[in-house]
Amino acid sequence: MHTRIVKPKHGPRLVVRPLRDGDALTVLALFERLSQRSRRARFHGSKPSLSAAELGQLARVDATHHVLVAHVQGDPQPVAIARLVRDGRSAEIAFAVADAYQQRGIGSALTGELIADARAAGITHLTALVAGDNPAALGLLRRAVEVLDIRLEGAELSVRAAIA
């Protein structure tokens, strides 16, 4: 995949690029920009830090792991990351946006790019685990894909969706 410029409806222009395999510094830089609330929403529980193993897993890029990173001009640190973990024609999706950049269309724009990449790779369905108290993430998914099913799994919502 390639680097591209994306303009969200309500936010700053983004430079979106694939994460390089093993680029743990970029993953860590975004993690450090997340509040405790955002970390809890992304990782489904308290997450004060990432272990070396977790960081390695989040920085993994290969035939089944596809990750996009968004940057804003003038800000040297990443503002968002979105990832797919592929399993045949289906993939699990996850995303995080730095708190200072939330509610500006960045998550929607980056997720849209990730879904376009998924479609190009032949992926037809997505799954996501969304914190029950994270209506913004659920709304983003509802706008981006055709949600087929939502099930409560403990405090999280398991979402199954089709890529149109």
C-alpha positions in Angstrom: 0.0 0.0 0.0 1.1 3.6 -0.4 1.2 6.9 1.3 -1.8 9.2 0.6 -3.3 12.5 1.5 -6.8 12.4 3.0 -9.0 15.4 4.0 -11.6 14.6 6.6 -14.8 16.6 6.4 -14.2 18.6 9.6 -10.5 18.0 10.4 -7.0 18.8 9.2 -5.5 17.2 6.1 -3.9 13.9 6.9 -0.9 12.1 5.6 -1.8 8.4 5.8 0.9 5.8 5.4 1.3 2.1 6.1 3.1 1.3 9.4 6.5 -0.3 8.7 6.8 -3.8 10.3 8.3 -3.5 13.7 7.9 0.3 14.0 7.2 0.2 17.7 8.2 3.8 18.2 5.3 5.0 16.2 2.8 2.7 18.0 4.2 3.9 21.4 4.1 7.6 20.4 0.4 7.3 19.7 -0.3 5.2 22.8 1.3 8.0 24.9 -1.1 10.5 23.4 -4.1 8.5 24.6 -5.8 9.4 27.9 -6.7 6.7 30.4 -10.3 6.8 29.0 -9.1 6.4 25.4 -6.8 3.6 26.4 -9.6 1.8 28.3 -11.9 2.1 25.2 -9.2 0.9 22.8 -7.8 -2.0 25.0 -11.0 -2.9 26.8 -9.7 -2.2 30.3 -7.0 -0.3 32.2 -3.8 0.0 30.2 -1.2 2.2 31.9 1.6 0.9 29.7 2.3 -1.6 26.9 4.5 -4.6 27.6 7.3 -5.3 25.1 5.3 -8.3 23.8 2.2 -6.1 23.3 4.2 -3.4 21.6 5.7 -6.0 19.3 2.3 -7.4 18.4 0.8 -3.9 17.7 3.8 -3.1 15.5 3.5 -6.3 13.5 2.8 -5.9 9.8 2.7 -8.9 7.5 0.3 -10.8 5.2 -2.4 -10.9 8.0 -1.7 -7.6 9.8 -2.3 -4.3 8.0 -1.8 -1.0 9.9 -2.3 2.6 8.7 -0.9 5.6 10.6 -2.2 9.2 10.2 -0.1 12.4 10.7 -1.1 16.0 10.6 1.2 18.6 9.0 3.2 20.4 11.7 2.8 17.7 14.3 5.8 15.3 14.3 3.9 12.6 16.2 1.1 10.3 14.8 -2.4 11.3 15.5 -4.2 8.0 14.8 -3.6 4.4 14.0 -6.0 1.9 12.4 -5.3 -1.9 12.0 -6.8 -5.0 10.4 -6.0 -8.5 11.4 -7.1 -10.7 8.6 -8.6 -14.2 8.8 -9.4 -15.3 5.3 -12.1 -13.0 3.8 -12.8 -11.5 7.2 -10.7 -9.2 9.4 -10.9 -7.6 12.9 -10.6 -3.9 12.9 -9.4 -1.6 15.6 -8.5 2.1 15.7 -7.3 4.8 18.1 -7.1 8.6 17.7 -5.0 10.9 20.0 -7.3 12.7 22.4 -6.3 16.1 21.1 -7.5 15.2 17.6 -10.8 13.3 18.5 -14.2 14.5 17.1 -12.5 16.0 14.0 -13.3 13.2 11.5 -9.8 11.7 11.7 -11.0 8.3 12.9 -13.7 8.1 10.2 -11.2 9.2 7.5 -8.5 6.7 8.5 -11.0 3.9 9.0 -12.4 4.6 5.5 -8.9 4.3 4.1 -8.3 1.0 6.0 -11.7 -0.4 4.7 -10.7 0.6 1.1 -7.5 -1.4 1.6 -9.4 -4.3 3.0 -11.8 -4.3 0.0 -8.9 -4.2 -2.4 -7.4 -7.2 -0.6 -10.6 -9.2 -1.0 -11.9 -8.9 2.6 -15.7 -8.9 2.6 -16.5 -8.8 6.4 -15.2 -7.0 9.5 -15.5 -7.7 13.1 -14.8 -5.3 16.0 -14.9 -5.4 19.7 -16.2 -2.0 21.0 -16.4 -0.9 24.6 -20.1 -0.6 25.6 -19.5 3.0 26.8 -17.9 4.1 23.5 -20.8 5.2 21.2 -18.4 7.3 19.0 -16.6 4.1 17.9 -19.9 2.3 17.2 -21.2 5.3 15.3 -18.0 5.4 13.2 -18.5 1.7 12.3 -22.2 2.2 11.5 -21.2 5.1 9.0 -18.4 3.1 7.4 -19.8 -0.4 6.9 -23.1 -2.3 6.8 -23.4 -3.5 10.4 -25.0 -7.0 10.3 -25.0 -8.0 14.0 -24.2 -6.5 17.4 -23.9 -8.8 20.4 -23.2 -7.9 24.0 -20.1 -9.8 25.3 -19.6 -8.7 28.9 -19.1 -5.0 28.9 -18.2 -4.9 25.2 -20.1 -5.0 22.0 -19.1 -7.6 19.4 -19.8 -6.0 16.0 -20.0 -8.0 12.7 -20.2 -6.0 9.5 -20.1 -6.4 5.7 -17.9 -4.3 3.4 -20.1 -3.0 0.6 
